[in-house]
């Protein structure tokens, strides 16, 4: 198919498709006459995956490219690919305001490792997720809410149960390519699914408690269909 | 204290502090001579909360301002404030590629509502989280991984258990201001904590399975300390 048809079928604009081609997120089409290229089903599927990683996974273009590059390395094991997906997700989250040069952070990093060790989890000591956990621990301390960390064991128990399902879902796939997309979607889209379901669970519990407390609760709380949208500034 | 001291104590640069003052995320200091203002502990605490929402919560400046504005509305109930926090989080996630004009999305939105109704959860029919759930459902269908939705009941059970702890943690606070920051941190930082612990749980399960399968697993998988950083492009 031509780029116009690819754009129609994927819902991605032609300038964006050309941008993905330039950045190497999307492999080039087959030459079809001067200034023309022909694309196939694989391009359409790749475009849908890119949009999934960007729109729902919230990945930056750089992070999305990392994941796609890993997908294209046939020698990677499912475990290694998951590691790459984790790296990509965490890359976007790395905070410059926090970091190893800060001795408070170093303490939080040690506490993060200790918390996970206490769970008996098999995690690489250099896992970037431990750095992220240190960021969260340090941040909760800085906003004087270290008590939220008391929920860590419950979070751990809940996510361990889910991880068993998620990882085995991938392992269940026969065909290697299917394993890979399952790992990527399970890691990145699964996080979006979990985060969204969590908000709904919170609304349910909060609405129930609000009624118990006799608070007015005509859905003006956790509902928000009336919220005005705003444009975003950026930090200089 | 002067702005220089506020910058030192908070770790936020002076230009960024001035930007937050301009954008109204940080209330002005007390006048102290020409072109001078004096700041106090409340400014320091607000700055730390802003950084927490931005760095770890991943909120845009617009979304962070929404949350902070809600924090400053004393008449809001905890339930309403949580709703505002949810709106802010979801605002950043709204995808333009997906949306009500798309009839596939409309179907996904109906399925999302049906899934939650089946759980018996008390959720406002207009809750933005249902729109987000529709985005995730539609996206999983587009990348041909609707099977991930089979995990929805497990995700729901896990998050309901956590939400009971999270929401009651806030309800346990006596002082209103404490309730509010607990709601905000519990909603937004709790999501970061959960997402991070989930990655660690996945690494643990994946490493264990990889060993069972006899795959090499010297931490080159889910570890990623060796990953090179890359700069990010943006979609035109």
Interface residues (C-beta under 8 A of the other chain):
Chain A: X11 X12 X15 X16 X19 X23 X45 X48 X49 X51 X52 X54 X55 X56 X58 X60 X61 X62 X63 X65 X66 X77 X78 X79 X80 X82 X83 X84 X86 X87 X89 X90 X91 X93 X95 X96 X97 X98 X116 X121 X122 X123 X124 X125 X126 X127 X128 X129 X130 X132 X133 X135 X136 X139 X140 X142 X143 X144 X145 X147 X148 X149 X151 X152 X154 X155 X156 X158 X159 X160 X161 X162 X163 X164 X165 X166 X167 X168 X169 X171 X181 X182 X185 X186 X187 X189 X190 X191 X192 X193 X194 X195 X196 X197 X198 X199 X200 X201 X202 X203 X204 X205 X206 X207 X208 X209 X210 X215 X216 X217 X219 X220 X221 X222 X223 X224 X225 X227 X229 X230 X231 X232 X233 X234 X235 X236
Chain B: X11 X12 X15 X16 X19 X23 X45 X48 X49 X51 X52 X54 X55 X56 X58 X60 X61 X62 X63 X65 X66 X77 X78 X79 X80 X82 X83 X84 X86 X87 X89 X90 X91 X93 X94 X95 X96 X97 X98 X116 X121 X122 X123 X124 X125 X126 X127 X128 X129 X130 X132 X133 X135 X136 X139 X140 X142 X143 X144 X145 X147 X148 X149 X151 X152 X154 X155 X156 X158 X159 X160 X161 X162 X163 X164 X165 X166 X167 X168 X169 X171 X181 X182 X185 X186 X187 X189 X190 X191 X192 X193 X194 X195 X196 X197 X198 X199 X200 X201 X202 X203 X204 X205 X206 X207 X208 X209 X210 X215 X216 X217 X219 X220 X221 X222 X223 X224 X225 X227 X229 X230 X231 X232 X233 X234 X235 X236
